[in-house]
């Protein structure tokens, strides 16, 4: 499994589309800092600007960029071929790809945290230790949400082998649902509480608030873990059905090939011609 995880990580991060798009996301954080610096600048405005940028852009971009980067034509079939090439079980391949994507997301969030702290030092934001802890906690919890949404999106990528549906799933879970409740300015109603168990971003927003208030609501963290487990199991199920379907196609192809070989054999061909002649005489 370790070899497959390493291969998947290196293959993804070496792609030009991943490097360019991710670089643009980090440049966006720099541009946001410069704009904030030219306006009302202090530790609070910098903190809020970074948290807003991370919530509105970075969270959504990471998942979409990663799905776009790992996608390849005939995704499910190529995944099966990759697993067979490494000589591991299909279930192991599913877990390896989920882990590889999770590692990449964690590294991206870690780098963004370091980048934000560096921007604060360079531009003289002078954030306190408490503010740094808030930024680190928010990024850490949003990282969990991004990993959860990505693993869930992978199931849809295995199922359809085309990135449009996984993109929509990730976008809805990470951006649209939290934005919807922010727009209507209602985090207290029952609908939000229900959706918090569907959207990992909503769940981590509730968990973040509960942590800040020193009353962690661990059930929302467990909900994200549950999403990951269920998505991985469903992905394994997709592989199982794809395996059976491939076996049927392979068996059908072998039968057709065998029939063609028999039909091309001179002796068999002569026997068939004689049989047709006899059938004609009988008629």
C-alpha positions in Angstrom: 0.0 0.0 0.0 2.8 2.4 0.9 4.2 2.2 -2.7 0.8 2.9 -4.2 0.3 5.9 -1.8 3.7 7.3 -2.7 3.1 6.8 -6.5 -0.3 8.5 -6.3 1.0 11.5 -4.3 4.0 12.1 -6.6 1.9 11.6 -9.8 -0.6 14.2 -8.6 1.7 16.9 -7.2 3.9 16.8 -10.3 1.1 17.6 -12.7 1.3 21.2 -14.1 -2.4 21.8 -13.6 -2.0 21.1 -9.8 1.1 23.2 -9.4 -0.3 26.2 -11.4 -3.8 26.2 -9.9 -2.5 25.7 -6.3 0.1 28.5 -6.8 -2.8 30.8 -7.9 -4.6 30.0 -4.6 -1.6 31.0 -2.5 -1.1 34.2 -4.6 -4.7 35.0 -3.8 -3.9 35.0 -0.1 -1.0 37.4 -0.8 -3.3 39.7 -2.9 -5.9 39.7 -0.1 -3.2 40.7 2.4 -2.0 43.6 0.2 -5.5 44.9 -0.3 -6.2 44.7 3.5 -2.8 46.4 4.2 -3.9 49.3 1.9 -7.1 49.7 3.9 -7.7 49.6 7.6 -4.7 47.5 8.8 -4.3 45.9 12.2 -4.0 42.4 13.7 -7.8 42.0 13.7 -8.4 43.1 10.1 -5.6 40.8 8.9 -7.1 37.9 10.9 -10.6 38.4 9.6 -9.3 38.8 6.0 -7.4 35.6 6.1 -10.3 33.7 7.7 -12.7 35.0 5.1 -10.3 34.2 2.2 -9.8 30.7 3.6 -13.5 30.1 4.0 -14.7 31.6 0.6 -11.9 30.5 -1.7 -9.2 28.2 -0.3 -11.5 25.6 1.1 -13.4 25.2 -2.1 -10.4 25.5 -4.4 -8.3 22.7 -2.7 -10.9 20.0 -3.3 -11.8 21.0 -6.8 -8.1 21.3 -7.8 -7.3 17.9 -6.3 -10.2 16.2 -8.1 -9.2 17.8 -11.4 -5.6 16.7 -10.8 -6.2 13.1 -9.9 -8.7 12.6 -12.7 -7.7 10.7 -15.8 -9.6 9.1 -18.7 -11.5 5.9 -17.7 -10.8 6.6 -14.1 -12.2 3.5 -12.6 -10.6 1.2 -15.2 -7.2 2.8 -14.7 -7.6 2.5 -11.0 -8.2 -1.2 -11.3 -5.2 -1.6 -13.6 -3.0 0.4 -11.2 -4.1 -1.9 -8.3 -3.4 -5.0 -10.4 0.0 -3.6 -11.3 0.9 -3.2 -7.7 -0.5 -6.7 -6.9 -2.8 -5.5 -4.1 -6.4 -6.0 -3.3 -9.0 -3.6 -4.7 -10.0 -2.5 -1.2 -6.4 -1.7 -0.5 -6.3 0.5 -3.7 -9.3 2.5 -2.6 -7.8 3.1 0.8 -4.5 4.0 -0.7 -6.0 6.7 -3.0 -8.1 8.1 -0.1 -5.0 8.4 2.1 -2.9 9.9 -0.8 -5.5 12.6 -1.4 -5.8 13.2 2.4 -2.1 13.7 2.7 -2.0 16.2 -0.1 -4.9 18.2 1.4 -3.2 18.2 4.8 0.1 19.4 3.3 -1.8 22.2 1.4 -3.5 23.4 4.6 -0.2 23.2 6.6 1.5 25.3 3.9 -1.3 27.8 3.9 -1.1 28.2 7.7 2.7 28.8 7.4 2.1 31.2 4.6 -0.5 33.2 6.5 1.9 33.4 9.5 4.7 34.5 7.2 2.5 37.2 5.7 1.6 38.4 9.1 5.3 38.7 10.0 6.3 40.4 6.7 3.5 42.9 6.7 3.7 43.5 10.5 0.3 42.3 11.5 1.6 41.5 15.0 -0.9 38.8 15.8 -1.1 37.5 19.3 -0.6 33.9 20.3 -4.4 33.6 20.8 -5.1 34.8 17.3 -2.5 32.4 15.8 -4.2 29.6 17.7 -7.6 30.6 16.3 -6.2 30.6 12.7 -4.5 27.2 13.3 -7.6 25.7 14.8 -9.9 27.0 12.0 -7.5 25.7 9.3 -7.1 22.4 11.0 -10.9 21.8 11.3 -11.5 23.0 7.7 -8.8 20.5 6.6 -10.8 17.7 8.2 -13.9 19.0 6.3 -12.0 19.2 3.0 -10.6 15.6 3.5 -14.1 14.3 4.3 -15.6 16.0 1.2 -12.8 14.8 -1.0 -13.2 11.1 0.1 -17.0 11.4 -0.5 -16.4 12.9 -3.9 -14.0 10.1 -4.8 -16.9 7.6 -4.5 -18.8 9.6 -7.2 -15.6 9.7 -9.3 -15.3 5.9 -9.1 -19.0 5.6 -9.9 -19.2 7.9 -12.9 -15.5 8.1 -13.9 -16.1 11.8 -14.9 -15.2 14.8 -12.7 -18.4 16.9 -13.1 -20.4 15.1 -10.5 -17.6 14.9 -7.9 -16.9 18.6 -8.4 -20.6 19.4 -7.8 -20.6 17.2 -4.7 -17.5 18.8 -3.2 -18.7 22.3 -4.1 -22.1 21.7 -2.4 -20.6 20.1 0.7 -17.8 22.7 1.2 -19.1 25.9 -0.1 -22.8 26.0 -1.1 -24.4 24.7 2.1 -22.3 26.8 4.5 -22.8 29.9 2.2 -26.6 29.2 2.2 -26.9 29.4 5.9 -24.5 32.4 6.1 -26.6 34.2 3.6 -29.9 33.7 5.4 -28.0 34.4 8.7 -29.6 31.6 10.6 -27.3 29.0 12.2 -29.8 28.2 15.0 -32.7 26.5 13.2 -33.3 22.8 13.0 -32.5 22.7 9.3 -28.9 23.8 9.9 -28.5 21.2 12.6 -29.6 18.5 10.3 -27.5 19.8 7.4 -24.5 20.0 9.7 -24.5 16.2 9.7 -24.6 16.2 5.9 -22.0 18.9 5.1 -18.6 18.4 6.7 -17.9 22.1 6.4 -21.1 22.9 8.4 -20.2 20.3 10.9 -16.7 21.7 11.4 -18.1 25.2 11.7 -20.3 24.1 14.6 -17.4 22.1 16.1 -15.1 25.2 15.8 -17.6 27.4 17.6 -18.0 24.8 20.3 -14.2 24.6 20.7 -13.9 28.4 21.0 -16.6 28.3 23.7 -14.7 25.5 25.5 -17.6 23.0 25.0 -16.5 20.7 22.1 -19.4 19.0 20.4 -17.6 15.8 19.4 -20.6 14.3 17.6 -19.9 16.6 14.6 -16.4 15.3 14.4 -17.6 11.8 14.5 -20.1 12.6 11.7 -17.1 13.5 9.5 -15.4 10.2 10.4 -18.6 8.4 9.6 -18.8 10.0 6.2 -15.2 8.9 5.4 -15.8 5.3 6.4 -19.1 5.0 4.5 -17.6 6.6 1.4 -14.6 4.3 1.4 -16.9 1.2 1.9 -19.1 2.4 -1.0 -16.1 2.9 -3.2 -15.0 -0.6 -2.5 -18.5 -1.8 -3.5 -18.2 0.0 -6.8 -14.8 -1.7 -7.4 -16.5 -5.1 -6.7 -19.2 -4.5 -9.2 -16.7 -3.2 -11.8 -14.6 -6.3 -11.2 -17.5 -8.6 -12.0 -18.5 -6.6 -15.0 -15.0 -6.7 -16.3 -14.9 -10.5 -15.8 -18.1 -10.9 -17.8 -16.7 -8.8 -20.6 -13.5 -10.7 -20.6 -15.2 -14.1 -20.6 -17.5 -13.0 -23.4 -14.5 -11.8 -25.4 -12.7 -15.1 -24.9 -15.7 -17.1 -26.1 -16.0 -14.9 -29.2 -12.3 -15.3 -29.9 -12.5 -19.1 -29.5 -15.4 -19.2 -31.9 -13.5 -17.1 -34.5 -10.5 -19.4 -34.2 -12.6 -22.5 -34.7 -14.4 -21.0 -37.7 -11.0 -20.1 -39.3 -9.7 -23.7 -38.9 -9.7 -25.5 -42.4 -11.0 -28.8 -41.1 -13.8 -27.1 -39.1 -14.6 -24.9 -42.1 -14.9 -28.0 -44.4 -17.1 -29.8 -41.9 -19.4 -26.8 -41.7 -19.6 -26.6 -45.5 -20.4 -30.3 -45.7 -23.1 -29.8 -43.0 -24.6 -27.0 -45.0 -24.7 -29.2 -48.2 -26.3 -32.0 -46.3 -28.9 -29.6 -44.9 -29.6 -28.3 -48.4 -30.1 -31.9 -49.8 -32.5 -32.8 -46.9 -34.5 -29.7 -47.6 
